[in-house]
Amino acid sequence: SAIRQLVLDRKLNAGFAFDGDADRCMGIDENGGEISGDHVAYIYATYLKSRGRLANNIVVGTVISNLGLFKALEKDGIKYIKTGVGEPLVSAAMKESGCLIGGEQCGHMVFSEYSNTGDGMITAIKMLDVMVQTHRSLGELAGALTIYPQISESIRVNDKNAAIADSDLQNTIKEVSDLLKDTGRVLVRRSDTESIVRIMVEAQSDELCRLYSRRIADVLYRKGYALANQ
């Protein structure tokens, strides 16, 4: 990306990119590595905990937050809540639990001490603040978090409720989950707004992600749920 190249070319400490209304923020560290919302949640939560300020010792993420985030939080003795996808669900869980940091992998983060909704500018400022306070680079701060390879596939179907409830699909999901054990994760869900089934697989390699995702998707095609013109 342009920001990654700018950071590398000019040997900058960090770079930040925002979406159109700046409620989402993604970062680039000094090595050109991507800093997602999962990195932000981990960095800020561990920073607060190290200073005895992580309220209720809890972080809020979503069901599609990377498995690496949850494993890293567990290793550091930090509890977490998984919500459905969407900032309103994250904000509601944060308010109910008294959580100070929560958000989505896409960089939609909520810092409840400063705002009750996502704010990309706050995200960037808080990451810079942690860098200054800890005297550590953004890459060093993110380095303790291992992000698992992840693939997401959206398949348009003729009946999302029937597709999700199909026993062959559920059996295949269980088979994949059993194969992955604690080295990955599979999540299959229906879209709230469209006739779409979303498949997400996390594993130890991109190849395994593709293999298991296709294995699940093939059931939707074989059983006649998936629309042919996609």
C-alpha angles and dihedrals in degrees: 000000000000093000093050091051092047092052092049097042094049095035092236125176094234145339131212132202126197134197122238098283093031096236090121127057133185123186141210120211127217091272095051093258119148118249109205130185088268090059091048092051092050096044095049096041093052090044092054092045092051088058096043092249104110100116112227088350091264142130128194121220135154134254089263096051108121118273088232090066093056093045091050092048091050090051090054093047095248120142122222142196123215116210133180118274117287138070094251090060091047092049092048092051091047092052092048094048098038090239120168100202132036141135151123134295089246091069099263097139133175122205100188094196089066108022141008094220139042116294120176094195091057089049093055093044093050092050090051089046092054090049091053096043095048097035088228130126122247089248092053092049092050094042096088090062117083110202114209118223107261135191127190124193128183117204121190110223138184094234118016095185094052091044094053092046094049110123094218090055092047091048091051091049089052092048091052092046090051091051092049095044106166095339094079147348141236126207124181118182141157123246116253093218107029139041091257135126113211120208121196123181128180120190142147094275140026088240093058091046091055093044096052095039091053091047090058095041091052089064090058090052095042093050093048099247098114117081112241098222097072 
